[in-house]
Amino acid sequence: MSFSKPTTLGIIACPGGDKFADSIIAHLKTIYSRRFDKKAYGIAKLYGLDKEIAVKELNLSNDLNSHRVKTIGDGKSYRIPSFKVPCKFTKFANGEFKTEILNSVRGKDVFIIQDVENRAVLPFSGAEKGHILSVNDHIFNLFVTIDAAIQCGARRVTLVMPAYPYARQHKKKGREGLTASSLGRIFENMGVHRIITLDLHSKEIEHTFDRLHLENMHASYQILRKLNAHFNLSAEDLVVVSPDTGAIDRNKYFANSLQKPLALLYKERDYSKVTTSANDSNIISARLLGDVKGKTVFIADDMLGTGGTLIKAMRLIKDLGANKIVCAISLPLFTGNAIEHFDSAYKEGLFDYIIGTNAVAAPEELQKRSWYLNANVSNLFARVISRLHHNRSLSPLLDNNKMIQRMLASGRN
């Protein structure tokens, strides 16, 4: 397998994850182009060759090791792979899905990208107006795509799901199922080798599999880089506040990386109540353990649905004397009327910014809000895919502390 020309790496984008897949592929092309250029420069320097000759030698080596009889492109420059595997997705009138893979994936390392939270109108074969899919529709579309890849002889199948489905159903509070782990075992039994996700709601989910590997990535560096563009983190009188006990580890990491104090918002909930909007929360009471008076408050959480809990938390923190409030959300779902409720909260002065990532397809109207900042994590996922494809360690990507410290040392970006 060529390190600079990954001929066995294939990306399948389900309809929900197509936009994110295109962004990842753009970064993959940049990664491999730079590697090829660096490799050619190193070989030219080591053996005293012109760089043009080194490029030809690398292309010759790749062609000799390729299964292709006919070469594609010239030998004078790097030939960037397309990566994306063309597919045809069909949704039938009765709701069934079908995936047809149009190019061979036999022997390939296939990465299937799906955003199960995408609520946009998505194109399907034979549908003029497209379809809006539920989470369950996205999951079943993913099932048939996995099956198609395995039936077509893929060597290994990895799922890229930034939003892990049913992640909040990870522990029993009564007579209910552990759907998060059950779904993972379904993927495992289908033959999936690995799942790549972002800021998993609970670490307990990772411990439920026998053979399947789960890579839980974090967007801490990308979020702080976006925050640092609007605030001087080195000089800001900042305190990190965990919105609940479940998010304490995530916010403790931010506090340690920024070398700032950590506070905790402790909330009592009525779990018998199901929230349907930001004005409807199941919080009975809340109190803050820590000091926020006159400070800039930074809150990090994994996902935002209706947002009612977060708005109540921000109101409490503001009443306790916080000067500014910034929230970071890895998966900005903004379901229901969440955007309108956050518009009202922003006009009320409850917060300054919400930072989300592009890992899920946030509503288009959200992107237009002055209070919303978008942190791009496509490069992170591209690097993860590349490293896994070449069986390299993910450790440098799992701990972003060194990159964060370099960013803080260099000041504002």
C-alpha positions in Angstrom: 0.0 0.0 0.0 1.4 3.4 -1.0 1.7 5.9 1.8 1.4 8.9 -0.7 -1.2 7.3 -3.0 -4.0 5.5 -1.1 -5.5 3.4 -4.0 -7.5 1.2 -1.6 -9.2 4.0 0.3 -12.8 4.6 -0.6 -15.4 7.1 0.8 -19.1 6.4 0.5 -21.3 9.3 1.4 -24.9 8.6 2.4 -27.4 11.3 1.4 -27.3 12.8 4.9 -23.6 12.9 5.1 -22.8 14.0 1.6 -21.9 17.6 2.4 -19.6 16.7 5.3 -18.0 13.9 3.2 -17.2 16.4 0.4 -15.5 18.7 3.0 -13.5 15.7 4.4 -12.5 14.6 0.9 -11.2 18.1 0.1 -8.9 17.9 3.1 -7.8 14.3 2.3 -6.7 15.5 -1.2 -4.7 18.3 0.5 -3.2 15.9 3.0 -2.0 13.4 0.4 -0.8 16.1 -2.0 1.4 17.6 0.7 2.7 14.2 1.7 3.7 13.4 -1.9 5.4 16.8 -2.3 7.2 16.3 1.0 8.3 12.8 0.1 9.5 13.9 -3.3 11.5 16.7 -1.8 13.1 14.4 0.8 14.1 11.8 -1.8 15.5 14.5 -4.1 17.6 15.9 -1.2 18.8 12.5 0.0 19.8 11.1 -3.4 20.9 14.4 -5.0 18.2 14.3 -7.6 16.1 17.1 -9.2 12.7 17.2 -7.7 11.1 16.5 -11.1 13.0 13.2 -11.4 12.0 12.3 -7.8 8.4 12.9 -8.6 8.7 10.6 -11.7 10.4 7.9 -9.6 7.6 8.0 -7.0 4.9 7.8 -9.7 6.8 4.9 -11.3 6.9 3.1 -8.0 3.2 3.7 -7.4 2.3 2.4 -10.9 4.5 -0.7 -10.5 2.7 -1.5 -7.3 -0.8 -0.7 -8.7 -3.2 -3.4 -9.9 -4.1 -1.3 -12.9 -2.7 -2.3 -16.3 -3.3 1.1 -17.8 -1.9 4.2 -15.9 -4.1 7.2 -15.5 -2.5 10.7 -15.8 1.0 11.7 -16.6 4.1 10.8 -14.5 5.3 14.4 -14.0 3.0 15.4 -11.2 1.0 14.0 -8.3 -2.2 12.3 -9.4 -4.8 13.0 -6.7 -7.2 10.1 -6.1 -10.9 10.9 -6.3 -11.6 8.9 -3.0 -15.4 9.2 -3.3 -17.2 6.0 -4.5 -20.2 6.9 -6.6 -23.5 5.4 -5.4 -27.1 5.4 -6.3 -29.5 5.8 -3.4 -33.2 5.1 -3.8 -36.2 5.6 -1.5 -39.3 3.7 -2.6 -42.9 4.8 -2.1 -43.4 2.3 0.8 -40.4 3.8 2.7 -37.8 1.1 1.8 -34.2 2.1 0.9 -31.8 0.7 -1.6 -28.1 1.5 -2.2 -26.2 0.6 -5.3 -22.5 1.0 -5.4 -21.5 2.0 -8.9 -17.7 1.3 -8.8 -15.9 -1.7 -7.5 -14.9 -1.6 -3.8 -13.6 -5.1 -3.7 -10.6 -5.2 -1.3 -11.0 -1.6 -0.4 -10.9 0.1 3.0 -14.3 1.7 2.9 -15.4 4.6 5.1 -19.2 5.3 5.1 -20.1 8.8 6.2 -23.6 9.5 7.5 -25.2 12.4 9.4 -28.3 10.8 11.1 -29.4 14.3 12.3 -29.6 15.9 8.9 -33.2 17.3 8.5 -32.7 18.9 5.1 -34.4 17.9 1.9 -32.1 15.2 0.4 -31.9 13.9 -3.1 -32.8 10.3 -4.0 -32.9 8.5 -7.3 -36.3 9.0 -9.0 -37.5 11.6 -6.5 -37.9 15.1 -8.0 -38.5 17.0 -4.8 -36.3 14.8 -2.5 -37.1 13.6 1.0 -36.7 14.7 4.6 -35.6 11.8 6.6 -36.0 11.0 10.3 -33.2 9.7 12.4 -34.6 6.2 12.0 -34.7 6.6 8.2 -31.1 7.7 8.2 -30.1 4.7 10.3 -31.9 2.2 8.0 -30.4 3.9 4.9 -27.1 3.3 6.6 -27.9 -0.4 7.2 -28.5 -1.0 3.5 -25.4 0.9 2.6 -23.2 -1.2 5.0 -24.8 -4.4 3.6 -24.1 -3.2 0.0 -20.4 -2.5 0.8 -19.9 -5.8 2.5 -21.7 -7.8 -0.2 -19.5 -6.0 -2.8 -16.4 -7.4 -1.1 -15.0 -4.4 0.9 -12.0 -5.4 2.9 -13.0 -3.3 5.9 -16.0 -1.1 6.7 -15.7 1.9 9.0 -18.7 4.2 9.9 -18.1 7.9 10.3 -21.0 9.1 12.4 -20.3 12.4 14.2 -23.7 12.1 15.9 -24.0 8.7 17.4 -27.7 7.7 17.2 -29.7 7.2 20.4 -26.6 8.2 22.5 -28.8 9.6 25.3 -30.3 6.2 25.8 -27.2 4.8 27.5 -28.4 4.0 31.0 -31.6 2.7 32.6 -33.6 5.0 34.8 -36.6 2.6 34.8 -38.1 0.0 32.5 -36.4 1.1 29.4 -33.8 -0.3 26.9 -30.1 0.5 26.4 -30.7 1.4 22.8 -27.3 3.1 22.3 -25.4 -0.2 23.0 -28.0 -2.3 21.1 -27.6 -0.2 18.0 -23.8 -0.5 18.2 -24.1 -4.3 18.5 -26.3 -4.4 15.4 -23.5 -2.6 13.4 -21.0 -5.0 14.9 -23.0 -8.0 13.8 -23.3 -6.6 10.3 -19.5 -6.7 10.0 -18.6 -3.1 10.8 -15.0 -2.9 12.0 -15.0 0.6 13.5 -17.1 3.7 14.3 -15.7 7.2 14.3 -17.8 9.7 16.3 -17.6 13.1 17.9 -18.0 13.8 21.6 -19.9 10.7 22.5 -22.6 11.5 25.0 -21.5 8.8 27.4 -18.3 6.8 27.7 -20.4 3.8 28.8 -21.3 3.2 25.2 -17.7 2.4 24.3 -17.7 -0.6 26.8 -20.5 -2.5 25.2 -18.8 -4.0 22.1 -16.9 -7.2 21.7 -15.0 -6.6 18.5 -16.1 -3.2 17.2 -13.7 -0.3 17.8 -15.1 3.1 18.7 -13.0 6.2 18.1 -14.4 9.1 20.1 -12.9 12.3 18.7 -13.0 15.8 20.3 -13.3 19.2 18.8 -11.6 21.0 21.6 -8.8 22.6 19.6 -11.1 23.7 16.7 -13.6 25.2 19.1 -10.9 27.1 21.1 -9.3 28.3 17.9 -12.6 29.8 16.9 -13.1 31.3 20.4 -9.6 32.7 20.4 -10.4 34.6 17.2 -13.0 36.6 19.2 -11.5 36.7 22.7 -7.9 36.9 23.9 -7.9 33.7 25.9 -4.5 34.4 27.5 -5.7 37.7 28.9 -9.4 37.0 29.5 -10.7 36.7 33.0 -12.4 33.4 32.2 -14.0 30.6 34.2 -15.2 27.3 32.7 -18.6 26.1 33.8 -19.9 22.6 33.4 -23.6 22.7 32.7 -24.2 19.4 34.6 -22.4 16.5 36.2 -22.4 14.5 33.0 -20.3 17.2 31.2 -17.8 17.6 34.0 -15.0 15.6 32.3 -15.3 17.6 29.0 -15.2 21.0 30.8 -12.4 19.9 33.1 -10.3 19.2 30.0 -11.0 22.7 28.8 -10.2 24.2 32.2 -6.9 22.3 32.4 -5.9 23.2 28.9 -6.7 26.9 29.4 -5.4 26.9 33.0 -8.6 28.5 34.2 -10.9 27.7 37.2 -13.7 25.2 36.8 -17.3 25.6 38.2 -20.2 23.2 38.2 -23.9 23.9 37.7 -25.8 21.3 39.7 -29.3 20.6 38.4 -32.1 18.4 39.8 -34.3 17.0 37.0 -37.7 15.4 36.7 -37.0 12.6 34.2 -40.7 11.7 33.9 -41.1 15.0 31.9 -40.3 15.0 28.2 -39.1 18.4 26.9 -40.4 19.5 23.5 -39.2 23.1 23.3 -36.7 25.5 24.8 -39.5 27.0 27.1 -40.3 23.5 28.4 -37.5 22.1 30.7 -37.4 19.2 33.1 -35.1 21.0 35.6 -36.6 21.3 39.1 -33.8 23.3 40.7 -30.3 24.4 40.0 -27.3 25.9 41.9 -23.8 26.9 41.0 -20.7 25.6 42.7 -18.1 28.2 41.9 -17.7 32.0 41.3 -18.7 33.7 38.0 -19.2 37.3 39.1 -17.6 39.8 36.7 -16.1 36.9 34.6 -16.3 35.6 31.1 -18.0 32.2 31.3 -17.2 29.3 28.9 -19.7 26.4 28.8 -19.0 23.2 26.7 -21.6 20.5 26.0 -21.8 17.6 23.5 -25.2 18.4 21.8 -27.9 21.0 21.8 -31.5 19.9 20.9 -34.3 22.2 22.0 -31.8 24.2 24.1 -34.2 24.8 27.1 -31.7 23.5 29.6 -28.9 25.6 28.3 -31.0 28.8 28.2 -32.0 28.3 31.9 -28.4 27.7 32.8 -27.3 30.9 31.1 -30.0 32.9 32.8 -28.9 31.6 36.2 -25.3 32.3 35.5 -26.1 35.8 34.2 -28.1 36.5 37.4 -25.1 35.5 39.4 -23.1 38.3 37.8 -21.3 36.8 34.8 -20.0 39.5 32.4 -20.0 37.4 29.2 -21.2 33.9 28.3 -19.9 31.7 25.4 -21.2 28.2 24.8 -19.5 25.5 22.7 -21.6 22.7 21.3 -20.0 19.9 19.3 -23.4 18.8 17.7 -25.6 21.8 17.2 -28.9 20.1 16.3 -31.2 23.1 17.2 -34.4 21.1 17.0 -37.9 22.5 17.1 -38.1 26.2 17.7 -34.6 26.4 19.3 -33.2 29.1 16.9 -36.1 31.5 17.7 -35.7 30.9 21.5 -31.9 31.6 21.2 -32.7 34.7 19.2 -34.8 35.9 22.2 -32.2 34.9 24.7 -29.5 36.8 22.7 -31.6 40.0 22.6 -32.2 39.5 26.4 -28.4 39.5 26.8 -28.0 36.0 28.2 -25.1 35.1 26.0 -22.6 36.4 23.5 -21.8 33.5 21.2 -22.7 29.9 20.5 -19.9 27.9 18.9 -20.9 24.8 16.9 -19.1 22.5 14.5 -19.9 21.5 10.9 -20.0 17.8 11.9 -23.8 17.8 11.6 -25.9 19.7 9.1 -27.1 22.7 11.2 -30.2 24.5 9.8 -29.4 27.0 7.1 -31.0 29.9 9.1 -28.7 29.2 12.0 -25.6 30.0 9.8 -27.0 33.5 9.3 -27.2 34.4 13.0 -24.5 36.9 14.2 -24.3 35.0 17.5 -23.5 31.7 15.9 -19.9 30.7 15.1 -19.0 27.6 13.0 -15.9 25.6 13.9 -14.7 23.3 11.0 -13.8 19.8 12.1 -13.5 18.3 8.5 -9.7 18.3 8.7 -9.8 16.4 12.0 -11.9 13.6 10.5 -9.8 13.6 7.3 -6.6 13.0 9.4 -8.3 10.3 11.5 -9.4 8.5 8.3 -5.9 8.7 6.8 -4.2 7.5 9.9 -6.6 4.5 10.3 -6.2 3.6 6.7 -2.5 3.4 7.1 -2.8 1.7 10.5 -1.1 4.6 12.3 -1.8 5.8 15.9 -4.5 8.3 16.7 -2.9 9.4 19.9 -1.7 12.8 18.4 -5.3 13.6 17.5 -7.0 12.4 20.7 -5.1 14.8 23.0 -5.1 18.4 21.6 -3.4 19.9 24.6 -0.1 20.6 22.9 -1.8 22.3 20.0 -3.9 24.4 22.4 -0.8 25.5 24.4 1.0 26.5 21.2 -2.1 28.5 20.1 -2.3 30.3 23.5 1.4 31.0 23.4 1.2 32.6 20.0 -1.7 34.9 21.1 -4.7 35.7 18.9 -4.9 34.0 15.5 
